Amino acid sequence: MRYRILGALHVLGQDGQPCALDRRQSRILAVLLLTPNQLVGRDYLIDAVWDTAPPATAPRQLQNCISALRQRLPGGGNWKHVIAAEPAGYRIRLDTGQLDAQVFEAGVADAQQQQAAGRIADAAAKLRDALALWQGPALAGLTGRAIEAGSARLNEQRLTIVEDCLDLELRQGRHHQVVSELIELVAEHPLREFMVGLLMRALHGSGRQSEALHAYDLLRRRLDDELGLDPGPQLQELHASILRNAVPVAAAPPAAVTVPAATAGPTALRQLPAPVRHFVGRDEPLAALDRLVDATGRDAVVIAVVHGTGGIGKTALAVRWAHRAAPGFPDGQLFVNLRGFDPTREPVTPAEAIRGFLDAFAIPADQIPLGLDAQASLYRSLLAERRMLIVLDNARHVDQVRPLLPGSSGCLVVVTSRNQLTGLVAVEGAQPITLDLLTTDEAGRLLAGHLGEARVAAEPGAVGELVSRCAQLPLALAIIAARAAAHPTFPLATFSAELADAQRRLDAVDGGDQFSQVRSVFSWSYQRLPTRAAALFRLLGLHRGPDITVPAAASLAGIPAGQARQLLTDLSRAHLVSEHATGRYAFHDLLSAYAMEQAEANDTDTDRRLAVRRLLGYDLHAASAADALVAPHRRRTPGWGEAAAGEVPAFGDHDEALAWFEVERGNLVAAVRLAWEHREYEIGWRLANLLWGLFHLEKHWDDWIGTHTIGLACARGCADRRAEFTMLSSLGTAYREREQFAEATRCHQQALRLSREIGDRHGEAQALNGLGAVCGDQHQLAEARRYLLASLEIRRQVGDRWGEAITICNLGEEDLHAGDLESARERFLEALAIRREIGDRWGEATALSYLGQACQAAGDHAEAARSLTEALMIHRELRAYSMEALDLHHLGVAFGSLGEAQRSAESLREALAIYRRLGMAAAVEVELLLAEE
């Protein structure tokens, strides 16, 4: 039996005849063959088979498909040992030579050995033999995300081997023989620089110098038009050599023959940032990292700690090597900047980093458990059967790193830090890799990469001074080179002379403080900025969030959005900000510190205060617009009196507003803290209050409690007792949902006392309702009823229909707990009528959910299922996860009572998954129900 995936999928029997498979069988087999002899999870196979959301019966259908696939293969059911079922999924077991991709890999490895022995002709012949296995694009004709990702990797590996083969043939002088093939390849891949270089060499070696130069010029124009880039330094050097007619047979450096890595497994994340364009030296550290790859998959996770002073190039090295090593980690690469030395923002906590990784794995918020330990456990579970590369950049101490280490030996972790992190070396056995300054030669080559060989060669004295005065520090060299590149007519001596002033260049001449050196280097770029760009750069240092949008930056600076966009583009070109996503700009941590220093030195306290107020005002108005759609019926405080300084986004519907909240959550949480720091107390509590709808729906409890604790301090800071009540009430709700009942009771009691002191009847009813709900959760039914009846009386007196429905529902819940089913049903129907009258979808779903529970308790299981199903649809629409789980829980019980065992089990399993992710105690009850089935 032989398998082909290097082209259309084929299964060939001993007689050479192909085996006919249907679409699903082909997809399953293709995914298994992409990871031969490796376990593929059931969920991953299900996602690969179904283009849309899989049906509830998908696991059973998958099992049937696998069984049918085995029957289709020659030998029928005897193929169970080949496509083997295991507890977590399936594995296809292949012998050597059965899969063409493995034969291809072996052929390339053989060619590598021939090349290493100096047998270039034999190596090229071996590569040609390996490439002959390809019959077209990998898995041609099959679709699906998993298959397309795997085939894309195989196709890229083939193209790399084609380049390697042609390079070896050119080194043998076979220029005429490969020209036609290269012309076709460049037409298919016009921006592939190495391929264009091969064509230039082939044309030049065939006596077609003008065509070789034309090929370069065509690429240069394409790169400039499409990407705004120039060809790389190697291609520039080849172009110059052709102009001088000085290209030897082996004009390009011998390309190492690339061995294709194992084909990819499930979930291939690609989080690595782009590598720096100009990278020189670092041969020994790169080799040390290469050696660590061989140690993966053994007894323990492999860890490298790349350490050195600030600006030495730790991140550049780690990212460069990670891109180079990525094919050896087919399940993907994770990356996080831990901000360990950011002087303006707190370091990223392990919990924040893990949450970012879980988001990258597309784990829904409702499925992420509470607490660092539980989240770390989920993170390690996701990595357990994957071979991944994890880069933890800019760590401050070992405690920031340890929770992020995987538990599986198939992963490799690269940590960068200004500290040695000896604890990781001593306890976890990490390999330390020290980065020193560049050598003089490497520093010169770095400048040449930015500026071109000709310009550097023309001023050797100035180049030597630049290297020396930049302390051979990569970051300093890169920045000064960028300035020089932006002014191609300026002599390099101009920039060298600027560096001669030691007082301007360094703040701590004898201290060896690299932070001071880098700060001075930033000043060289900053001082050349136009006045308006420099002003915006300074003000950006006042921003505390992870990134900033064009409208927010415009508000910060008090300028039109179009002008802000242009200035941000100018700053991006000067490498003073980076556009990490379309329209979203971020600071490097040192640049942020430098910008803040410049703001303090150049802008008055009043200017900075007004800028912060404009930014916070923008956040406040934007959040208010979003909150009006996310939580339209809740009681609102009077609006902030000042108009927004810039254009506020408009939202079309609930989903669009909620999506904006999620994207901006980090910035809004930071803005609450910024308001407190700058004593903008009114904005602080108002902004925290506007986040209530987001937190109530998506259950970001840590952010909820954190922002509202600051909001409470802000309310007290501006002596606004109504604001203090608002924060206390919301905190009480958050603590109640976290089942921290003592804290919840304390907050609601303080809110009740405040509301009575200030004569706020609406607030008094709200606080009484909160206390009643907390008592009910603790089964203190008499106390709960007393509070809730008092709340209901006030709400009816003041005409608060929304609040009235809430309290009626809570009373119905207490009746339900007490066994008064008829009263409970009447209350839920009354609340449902009010909710529908005022158009409150959230409340309508809540009333339906409790109505279903009342019907269920009364034995009317069919009516219970109808009400709960309707509630479930609305709760899913609103992404109300805790209520969705409650609906599923009770639906499972109702279906069980109706004799629908399969639907019951499916509902209970879904409920259990959500309960567990939210850390809710109801999970235990569902586990018991499932155990009884």
Buried (B, 14 or more C-beta within 10 A) or exposed (E): BBBBBBBBBBBBEEEEEEBEBEEBBBBBBBBBBBBBEBBBBBBBBBBBBBEEEBEBEBBEBBEEBBBBBBEBBBEEEEBEEBBEEEEEBBBBEBEEEBBBBBBBBBBBBBBBEBBEEEBBEBBBBBBBBBBEBBBEBBBBEBEBEBBEBBBBBBBEBBBBBBBBBBBBBBBBEBBEBBBEBBBEBBEEBBEBBBBBBBBBBBBBBBEBBEBBBEBBEEBBEBBEEEEEEBBBBBBBBBBBBBEEEEBEEBBBEEBEBBBBBBBBBBBBBEBBBEBBEBBBBBEEBBEBBEEBBEBBEEEEBBBBBBBBBBBBBBBBBBBBBBBEBBBBBBBBBBBBBBBBBBEBBEBBBBBBBBBBBBEBBEBBBBBBBBEBEBBBBBBBEBBEBBBBBBBBBBBBBBEBBBBBBBBBBBBBBBBBBBBEBEBBBEEBEBBBBEBEBBEEEBBBBBBBBBBBBEBBEEBEEBBBBBBEBBBBBBBBBBBBBBBBBEEEEEBBBEBBEBBEEEEEBBEEEEEEBBBBBBBBBBBBBBEBBEEBBBBBBBBBBBBBBBBBBBBBBBBBBBBEBEBBBBBBBBBEEBBBBBBEEEEBBBBBBBBBBBBBBBBBEEBEEEBBBBBBBBBBBBBBBBBBBBBBBBBBBBEEBEEBEEEBBBBBBEBEEBBBBBEBBBEBBBBBBBBBBBBBEBBBBBBBBBBBBBBBBBBBBBBBBBBBBBBBBBBBBBBBBBEBBBBBBBBBBBBBBBBBBBEBBEBBBBBBBBBBBBBEEEEBBBBBBBBBBBBBBBBBBBEBBEBBBBBBBBBBEBBBEEEBBBBBBBBBBBBBBBBBBBEBBEBBBBBBBBBBEBBBEBEBBBBBBBBBBBBBBBBBBBEBBEBBBBBBBBBBBBBBBBBBBBBBBBBBBBBBBBBBBBEBEEBBBBBBBBBBBBBBBBBBEBBEBBBEBBEEE
